[in-house]
């Protein structure tokens, strides 16, 4: 099963320049809307049109999976919560359902490796995954199948009319493989990537640190091969997210990244499809320490910083209205000429 991605084109520089020139003609001092101006220009570049079109079908896809490492006591919650939360997503009762609806987005949930039967398991690769401190998360075949599934889901969404994508995550213990991936790809030491995840106490934090240390030794043996790294240290949910994010860029569809788990998958996606990160914007800054390493490596500045650490795509959903506002400013605000307003002296 091929994991080769086509070349990723760069968002249109001509459309971005046109958007910046348009900002100079809108009825405001240039730069007075701060980063909203750059965000609107980025969307114009992704759409290759100025002014850009407001989003008509923003879509959140939550990838769910259990992780064998959870049995080592690295989370405050038991593994059965993953399947229970998938049911909550389907019923519309989770935070991401509320936040996505508030932002005008819809939610899809995909069971990639939940250790239970769910109503959204059509793409399930396996139940849970290996405990990455001592064994591979997946087989090579499972890894490639998960990447291909994420890629196919991105195609389904874009072909169905999605004009902006958000990846979300659900899986008890998933910040542990995320931290391992980030450390492996940034060169960070284990202690620099260990966070509190679901709100763990000090003893659980120490168990998590040991698990990440041991898993990182195995991850570094994968070298520079992103597929081998996913096989060794990720899980079907993270592998599918990586394929999803890479294919979104191939399909020239903008993405708002969420927190530490999605961003770990994004680091791998950038290796799978170099240049993909130009099609992404960081929705928020997670309080997980490893997230800052990803933002620095991908050269992304978060839209909001609200101290969030939930996952599910929640931080990206909160950022979506800001990005929408940036687009609508460019699309709907009057120019000086249109409004009959005088420009600054010397213009």
C-alpha positions in Angstrom: 0.0 0.0 0.0 1.7 3.2 -1.2 2.3 6.0 1.3 3.7 8.3 -1.4 2.0 11.7 -1.6 1.9 13.9 -4.7 3.9 17.2 -4.7 2.3 19.8 -2.4 1.8 23.2 -4.2 2.4 26.4 -2.3 -0.6 28.6 -1.7 -0.9 31.4 -4.2 1.5 34.2 -3.6 -0.3 36.4 -6.2 -3.6 36.1 -4.3 -1.9 36.8 -1.0 -0.2 39.9 -2.4 -3.6 41.0 -3.9 -5.2 40.6 -0.5 -2.5 42.7 1.2 -3.0 45.4 -1.4 -6.8 45.3 -0.8 -6.2 45.7 2.9 -4.4 49.0 2.0 -7.6 50.2 0.3 -10.2 49.2 3.0 -11.7 51.9 5.2 -9.2 51.6 8.1 -5.5 52.4 8.7 -3.3 49.8 7.2 -2.4 47.2 9.8 -5.0 48.4 12.3 -6.7 45.0 12.3 -3.4 43.4 13.3 -3.1 39.7 12.6 -6.6 39.5 11.1 -5.1 41.0 8.0 -2.4 38.4 7.6 -4.9 35.6 8.3 -7.3 36.8 5.7 -4.5 37.0 3.2 -3.5 33.5 4.0 -7.0 32.2 3.2 -6.9 34.2 0.0 -3.7 32.5 -0.9 -5.2 29.0 -0.1 -8.3 29.8 -2.2 -6.2 31.5 -4.9 -8.7 34.3 -5.1 -9.0 37.8 -3.7 -11.2 38.6 -1.9 -11.5 35.2 -0.4 -14.9 33.4 -0.1 -16.3 33.0 3.4 -16.3 29.3 4.5 -19.5 27.5 3.5 -18.7 24.0 4.9 -16.1 23.8 7.6 -15.7 20.3 8.8 -14.3 18.7 12.0 -13.1 15.1 11.8 -12.4 13.5 15.1 -10.1 10.4 14.9 -10.6 8.1 17.9 -8.3 5.3 19.1 -7.1 3.6 22.2 -3.5 3.2 23.2 -1.8 0.2 24.9 0.4 2.5 26.9 -2.6 3.6 28.9 -2.4 0.3 30.8 0.9 1.7 32.3 -1.2 4.3 34.3 -0.3 7.4 32.3 -3.8 8.9 32.3 -6.2 10.1 35.0 -9.0 8.2 33.1 -9.6 4.5 32.3 -9.4 3.4 28.7 -13.1 2.7 28.4 -13.7 6.4 28.4 -12.6 6.5 24.7 -15.5 4.4 23.5 -17.9 6.2 25.9 -16.8 9.6 24.5 -17.2 8.4 20.9 -20.9 7.7 21.8 -21.1 11.2 23.3 -19.7 12.7 20.1 -22.2 10.8 18.0 -25.0 12.0 20.3 -23.8 15.6 20.0 -23.0 16.1 23.7 -19.3 16.7 23.7 -17.4 20.0 23.9 -16.4 19.8 20.2 -20.1 19.4 19.2 -21.0 22.6 21.0 -17.9 24.6 19.9 -18.2 23.4 16.3 -21.9 24.3 16.1 -21.1 27.8 17.6 -18.5 28.3 14.8 -20.7 27.0 12.0 -18.8 23.7 11.5 -20.1 20.1 11.5 -18.5 17.1 13.2 -17.7 13.6 11.9 -16.2 10.9 14.2 -14.1 8.0 12.9 -13.2 5.0 15.1 -9.7 4.0 14.0 -8.7 1.8 17.0 -11.2 2.1 19.9 -11.0 -0.9 22.1 -14.8 -1.4 21.9 -17.5 -1.7 19.3 -18.8 1.7 18.2 -21.3 3.0 15.7 -18.6 4.7 13.6 -16.2 1.8 13.2 -16.4 1.3 9.5 -12.7 2.3 9.2 -11.4 0.6 12.3 -7.9 -0.8 11.8 -7.7 -2.7 15.0 -8.6 -2.6 18.7 -6.2 -0.4 20.6 -2.5 -0.7 19.7 0.8 -2.0 21.2 2.3 -0.5 24.3 4.9 1.7 22.7 7.4 1.6 25.5 8.1 -2.1 24.7 6.5 -3.0 21.3 5.4 -1.4 18.1 2.1 0.4 18.1 1.1 -1.2 14.7 2.3 -3.6 12.1 3.6 -2.1 8.9 0.4 -3.1 7.0 -1.8 -1.5 9.7 0.3 1.7 9.6 0.0 2.0 5.8 -3.8 1.2 6.0 -4.3 3.9 8.6 -2.4 6.5 6.6 -4.5 5.5 3.5 -7.7 5.8 5.5 -6.9 9.3 6.7 -6.0 10.3 3.1 -9.3 8.8 1.8 -11.3 10.6 4.5 -9.7 13.9 3.5 -10.7 13.2 -0.1 -14.2 12.3 0.9 -14.6 15.6 2.8 -13.1 17.8 0.1 -15.1 16.0 -2.6 -18.2 16.5 -0.4 -17.7 20.3 -0.4 -15.6 20.9 2.7 -13.7 24.2 2.3 -11.9 24.1 5.6 -10.8 21.1 7.7 -10.1 20.5 11.4 -8.7 17.3 12.7 -9.7 16.3 16.3 -8.5 13.5 18.6 -10.0 11.2 21.2 -8.1 8.5 23.0 -7.2 7.9 26.6 -3.4 8.0 26.8 -2.9 9.6 23.4 -0.7 12.5 24.7 2.0 9.9 25.5 2.6 8.8 21.9 2.1 12.4 20.8 4.9 13.5 23.1 7.1 10.6 21.8 6.6 11.7 18.2 7.3 15.3 19.0 10.5 14.5 20.9 11.7 12.2 18.1 11.1 14.8 15.4 12.4 17.9 17.3 15.3 16.3 19.2 13.8 17.2 22.6 14.6 15.3 25.7 11.8 13.3 27.4 11.4 15.6 30.3 10.7 18.5 27.9 7.7 16.9 26.4 5.9 15.3 29.4 2.7 17.2 30.1 -0.3 16.8 32.5 -2.6 15.5 29.7 -6.0 14.8 31.4 -4.9 16.5 34.6 -2.6 13.8 36.1 -1.0 14.0 39.5 2.7 13.9 40.2 3.0 10.1 40.6 1.1 9.6 37.3 3.4 12.2 35.7 6.4 10.2 36.7 5.0 7.0 35.2 4.3 8.9 32.1 7.8 10.3 32.0 9.3 6.8 32.2 7.0 5.5 29.5 7.9 8.3 27.2 11.6 7.8 27.9 11.4 4.1 27.1 9.2 4.7 24.0 11.5 7.4 22.7 14.5 5.0 22.7 12.5 2.8 20.3 11.2 5.7 18.3 14.7 7.1 17.6 15.6 3.7 16.1 13.1 4.5 13.3 15.5 7.1 11.9 14.0 9.5 9.4 11.3 7.3 8.1 7.9 8.7 8.9 6.0 5.5 8.2 8.4 3.6 10.5 8.0 6.2 13.2 4.2 5.9 13.1 4.4 2.1 13.2 6.8 2.2 16.2 5.4 5.0 18.3 1.9 6.2 17.2 -1.3 4.3 16.7 -3.9 4.0 14.0 -5.6 7.3 15.1 -2.4 9.3 14.8 -1.3 7.6 11.6 -4.7 8.4 10.0 -4.5 12.0 11.2 -1.1 12.3 9.5 -2.5 11.0 6.2 -5.6 13.3 6.6 -3.5 16.4 7.1 -1.0 15.6 4.3 -3.9 15.0 1.9 -5.7 18.1 2.8 -2.7 20.1 1.7 -2.4 18.0 -1.5 -6.1 19.0 -2.1 -5.3 22.7 -1.5 -7.7 22.8 1.5 -6.8 25.0 4.5 -6.6 23.4 7.9 -6.8 24.7 11.4 -4.6 22.6 13.6 -5.6 21.8 17.2 -3.4 21.0 20.1 -0.6 18.6 21.0 -2.0 15.3 19.6 -3.1 16.7 16.2 0.1 18.8 16.0 2.3 15.6 16.6 0.5 14.0 13.6 1.1 17.3 11.7 4.9 17.0 12.2 4.8 13.5 10.7 2.5 14.7 7.9 5.0 17.4 7.0 7.6 14.6 6.5 5.1 12.6 4.4 4.2 15.6 2.2 6.9 18.3 2.5 5.3 21.8 2.2 2.0 20.6 3.7 2.4 23.0 6.6 1.9 26.0 4.4 -1.8 25.0 4.2 -2.2 24.9 8.0 -2.7 27.6 10.7 -2.4 26.9 14.4 -5.7 27.3 16.1 -4.5 27.7 19.6 -1.6 27.2 22.0 -2.0 24.2 24.2 -0.7 24.2 27.8 1.0 20.9 27.0 4.8 21.7 26.9 5.4 19.6 23.7 3.0 21.8 21.7 5.4 24.8 21.9 8.1 22.6 20.2 5.8 21.8 17.3 4.7 25.5 16.8 8.4 26.5 16.7 9.4 23.7 14.3 6.5 24.4 11.9 6.9 28.2 12.3 3.2 28.6 13.2 1.7 31.3 15.5 -1.4 30.3 17.3 -4.6 32.3 16.8 -5.8 32.1 20.4 -4.1 31.2 23.7 -6.8 30.3 26.3 -5.0 27.7 28.4 -6.9 24.9 26.7 -5.8 21.2 26.8 -8.9 19.2 25.9 -8.2 18.0 22.4 -11.1 16.9 20.2 -10.4 19.8 17.8 -11.8 22.2 20.4 -9.0 24.8 20.3 -9.2 24.9 16.5 -13.0 25.2 16.6 -12.7 28.2 19.0 -10.2 29.8 16.5 -12.5 29.3 13.5 -14.7 32.4 14.1 -11.6 34.5 14.2 -10.4 33.1 10.8 -14.0 33.6 9.5 -13.9 37.2 10.6 -10.6 37.7 8.8 -12.1 36.4 5.6 -15.2 38.5 5.9 -13.3 41.7 6.4 -11.5 41.2 3.1 -14.7 40.1 1.3 -17.3 42.5 2.7 -15.6 45.7 4.0 -15.8 48.8 1.8 -12.8 50.4 0.2 -12.1 54.1 0.6 -13.4 54.7 -2.9 -16.5 52.7 -2.5 -17.4 54.5 0.8 -16.4 57.9 -0.3 -13.9 58.2 2.6 -10.7 60.2 2.3 -7.5 58.4 2.5 -4.5 59.3 4.7 -2.6 62.4 3.7 0.1 61.6 1.1 -1.7 58.5 -0.2 
